[in-house]
């Protein structure tokens, strides 16, 4: 499949503001397998779903992402890594 044939996905928004790349990466990393990417992004546009599905971040994510850029309208929880 070439890029021209890829399905277009509406950019996710919260309160009509597009998600920044940092928040989008965390939102997609937390997508449950039972949802498609499009369904998950559509759900996370609604404040009620943002409160029902807190986003988990790991230390590895915090080491590679700028946590100050995370959208404050979402809930985040630090997830401890196994084996430590």
C-alpha angles and dihedrals in degrees: 000000000000125000093257090061097047113116114254116240120202108245109255116248140186115207088349092303117117118241115252117239094256094055092041091055092053093045091052093045088058096049111129114232092241092067129068117232091253093050092047094050091047091051094048091056088074118080092220091061092045088059094045095049112045113195116242119218126189129209088253090057091049090050092055103032130060101245091197088068095059114117109253093213089077127073116238130196127190110237116208117224119240122251101034 
